[in-house]
Amino acid sequence: MSKRVVIVGLGLIGGSLAINIKKQSNTKLIGYDTNPKTLDYALLHGIVDEVTTNFTEALSDADFCILAAPVSKTIQLIDQLKHVSVSKQLIITDVSSVKQPIMQAAQEIKQPNITFIGGHPMAGSHKKGIQAAKGHLFENAIYILTPESDVKTEQVEELKQLLAETKCSFLELDPTEHDEMTSVISHFPHLIASSLVHQAKKWQKKHDRIPNLAAGGFRDITRIASSNPSMWQDIFFQNKEIINRLLSDWISEMTELQNLLVTNDKISMYHYLEQAREYRDGLDAKKKGAIPSFYDVYVDIFDQTGALLKVVSLLAEKDISIKNIEILEIREGITGVLRLSLVTQEQQLQAHRLLIKNGYETMLQE
């Protein structure tokens, strides 16, 4: 017997989840969205089996419902669930990156046949909309679930099975724990990136050639400032208490840094920078750094057609798996630096030797 799955919101996340769930032969997908063009696109490209413009009616015979809408809209949809009558067990989840207000709203649902399990797939793209949906979006990504204590283990497993084709890694957290951690590593950095862009904009009034120099590190650290303003405004205000605490901590830390400069405390400044580097890179094997440790090889490449392909092909021929690729610096007509991140030190050394043998200049991560 096929399972009926309703996906509410067919944007990047909802559409990508639909593509993965569609791979299961025993499911029937019903898509809901307020944009008629999105519904037409989803049907035309076989992303869903049916579409609907009536949210509550679609749930009457559903087995699963995924709320893939912005946080504020998701809370409004949950409010409608209080008045929905369902005749069989219905598992509802969401994809919001803020969990406390979502779970608080869900606690108001008194329907005995409805089980709500909070969710947050930690994946995304600079693109948005159904056209940007892709099946591999969640592969190897962390997918956080925040089930309440009274939710049965079997129901959580049912949801995980529904999402199995995403090839993600599930992690169960308390809603408060989730919001605090995602604020530190995701939400707050967006505010900082935006503030750095505003600072550069102000200084451009004095130095109009700042945009010509804004590459490399500035581009990397401010990339996330290009994200959807409406979505992030919603996230910041839904999570404002934690964000406000982080802002206070940040202001205090910046004041301390400023004091190191004013007092010419070079030793403390060095230790501050050194500790940040060690934690960020996870140099001490006995401790966990802020970023998972990989083994990097830096390769000098020229700005030529096919230069990147040649390097990747050499490693692929020897079954050396690249975890991440990053072009650190390249300007027209000159040498650039390619950073290849590998999973093991053995692969790092193997790649290093192979590239040198083929005439490349390389450097290993220290």
N, C-alpha and C positions, 0 to 999 in steps of 0.2 A: 504493500500500500504506500503510495507516494505521500511525502510530507509537503504541506502547503506552507510556503515561506513568504511573508510579506516584508518587503524592504521599503522603508519610508525615507525618501530622499535619495535620488539617483545621481549624486554628484561623483566626485573622484572616489571617495571611500565607499559609498553605497554601491556604485557601479562596479568597483573592483571586487567587492565582496560578492556581488551577484555573479560575476564572471566565474569566480571560484566555486560557489555553491552550485552553479549550473552544471559543473562537471559531474556532480553526483546524479546518477540515473533515477534515483527514487525521490526526486524533489520537483515541485512545481513552484515557480517563482512568480509572484505578483508584485509589480512595481507601482509605487505611489510617488507622485511629485506634483508640485504646484505649477511646474512649467510644462505646457503641452508639447513643446518641441523636444524636451528631454524624454518624455514618454514615447514620442514617435521614434526617436533615435534608438531608444532601448529596445523597442519592438522590432524595428527594422534590422538591427544588428544581432538579434537573437540573445540579448543580454538578459531579458526576462521573457516569460511565457505569456503573461497577461499584464495589462495595466489597469489602474483604477484611479478615480478621482474622489473616491469616498473612503477615507481612512478607517473609520469605525466599522463600516459595513464589511470591509475586506478582512477584518479580524474575526468575524463571526465563525468562520470555519478554518482558521489558521492554526498551525502547530507551532510556528515560530514567527516572531516579528522583530526586525532590526530597525531601530530608530537611528538613521544616519543623517541627522540634521544638526544645525548649530545648537549650542548649549541652551540658549533661551527658548528656541523653538522646540527643542526636545522636552523641556519642562512643560511647555504648553500642551504638547502631545500627550505626555504622561497624565496631565490633568484631565484630558478627555477620556483616558482609560478608566477613570473612576466610574464612568457611566456606561461602559461597554459591557454587554452581556455575552459571555462565551459558554458554549455547551460542553467543551472538552478542555483538557489541559493545554495551556498556551504559555510558552516561554518567550519572554520579551527581554531584549538587550538593547544597548545603545553603543555609540562609538565616541562619546564626548570625552574631551581631554581634561575636564573638571568633573569630579565624581561626587563630592559632598552634596551640592544642591540637587543633583540628579537623584541620588539615593534617598535624600530627604523627601523629595516629591514622590518617589516610588513607594515609600512607606505608607502613603495615603491611599494606595490602591487596596481595597478591601475585598476584591473579587477572589473567592477561594480557588478558582481554576487558573488564575494568572500568577505566574512566577516571574519576578524581575531579577535579572542578573546584570549588574553594571559591567560595561566593557570599554576598552580603549586600545585600539590597534595603534601602536607607536610607529606609524609610517605615513608618508605623505609625499607631496611633490610641489614644485613651484607652479605647476599647472592646475587647473581646476575644471570641474564639469564632467559630464558623462563621457565626452570625447577623450578625456585624459585617463579614463579608467583602464587599468591593465591587470592581468592575472597575476603577475609576479610582484605586485606592489608590496605584499606582506611577507614575502619569502625571507626567512631567517630573522624577521622582525619580532620584537617583544609584543605580545598581545595580552594586555592586563585585564583580568576579570575581578570584579568586586562583589561577590555574592554575599548576601546577608547570612547570618549564622543559622537561620532556620531553613535555608535552601538545601535541598537534598543533594548529596554527592552525585547521585545518578542524573539529576537534572543538569548539573554543571558539565558532566561528561557528555550528555546529549548535545549541549551547545558546542562543546569542543569538537565533537564528531561532525556537526554541521559545518564547522569552520576548518575542518582538517585539510582541505585542499589548498588553503592559504599557505601551508607549510611554515606557519609561524611558531614561535615558542611561547606557550602560555605561562603566565605568572599571576598568582592570586594575591591580592593586597587588600588591606583595609582602606576605605575611601579617603580618610584623613592622611594616612601614610602615602597613598597615591598622589594626592594633591600637593603635599609638601615636596615630595621628590620630583615630580614633574615640573613644579614651579622653579626649583633650583636648576634643573638641567634643560628645561625647554621654555617655559613661560617667561621667566625673568630675563634670560639672554635676549629675547626678542625686544624687550624694553631697552636694554643696554645698547643693542645694535641700532635701534631707532635713534637713541640719544646721540650716538657717535655720528650718525649721518647728519643730524641737526647741527651738531657742533661744526662739522666740516662745511655745511651750508653757510653758517654764520661767518666763518673765517674766510670763505670765498669772497666775501665783500671786500676784504683787504687784499687777498691774493687770488686773482681771478684764474690762475693757472693750476689751482689745486686739483680740478678734475683730471688734468693731464698726468698727475702724479698718483692719483687714487687707484692703485692697483695692488697686487700682491697681498700683503697682510690686511690692508684696509678692506679690500674686496672680500676676503675670506671671512673676516670677523663681522662684516655688515651684510653679508648675503641674505640672512634671514629677515632683514628689514624690508625685503621685497615681497613679503607674504601678504595675504589678503587682510587689509586693515579692518574690515567689518568683522571678520571671524575673530581676529585677535583682540579687538575692542571688547567683544562679547566674553572672551576667555578671561581677560584681565579683570573685568568687573564681576564676573561670577566667582572669581578666585581672589578678590581684592584684599581680603584680610591677610592671607599668606603673602601676596605680592607686596603689600604695604610693609610687612615685617622684613621682607628681604630688602626692600628699598632702604629701610632704616639701617639695616646691617651694612649695606653697600655704602651709604653716605658716611657711616662711622669709619669704615675701612678706608675710604678715600681720604678722609680727614687725617687718619694715621699716616697714610702714605705721603700726603702733603707735608706733614710734620717732619718726616724723614728727610725730605728735600730741603725744607727750611732750615733744619738743624745740621744739614750736611752729614747725616748719619749714613755713610757709604757702606759700612759693615752690615748694618741691619737691612739696608736695601738689597744688598747682595744675597743675604740669607732669605729674604722674602721672595726674591725672584727664583732662587735655587729651590726652595721648598715648593713653589708653584710648579716649576718644571718637573720635579720628581713626582709629585702627586699626579699631575696631568699625564705624564708618560708611564706611570707605574713602574719606575726603574727598580724599586726594591721588590724582588720576586715574592717576598713574604707578605707584602702589603698590596692592596688593590688600589690602582690609580683611578683618576676620574674618567679616563678613557681606557677601554680594554687594550691590553698590550698586543701589538703586532710586531713583526720583524720587517723593517723597512730597508729597501735598496734604493738609492738615489742614482738616477741615470741621466747623463747629459745627452740631450737630443737636439737636432737642428730643426728649424722651422721649414720642413720640407714635406711635400705630399707623401703620405704613407709611412712617415717616420715612426709614429706611434704603433701602427700595425706591425711593422717589422719587429719591434721589441716584444709585443704581445705574442706574436706568432712563434718567435724563438722559444719563449717559455712554454707555450702551449704544446709544442712538439715534444717537449721533455716532461709533459704532464705536471708542470709546476702551476699550481692554482693561485691566482692573484685574488686577494680578498678586497683590495681597494686600489684605485689608480687616481693620482692627483697630479695635475700640472702646476707646479709651484710658481714658475716664472718663465715666460717666453714672450719675446718681442720680435716683430717681423724681421726675418733675415738673420737672426742670431741664435745662439744656443739657449735652450731652455732646460729646466730641471724636471724630471719625471720622478715622482715618488711612487714606488710599488710596495704595497703592504702585503706581507706573506704571513701565513698562519704559524709556521714553525721556523726555528733557527736553521734547521737542516735545509729547508727550501730557500731560505735567505742566502745561505752560502752557495747553494747549488746555482741559484739565479745569478749571483755575483760572479762566479767563475765562468758561467756560460756567456754572460754578456761581455766580460773582459776578453774572452777567447774570440768573440766576434767583433772586436774592435771598439767596444763602447768604454767610456770612462764612467766608472761607478764608485759609489761610496756607501759603506754600510752605516746604519744608524749606530751612533756611539752609545 
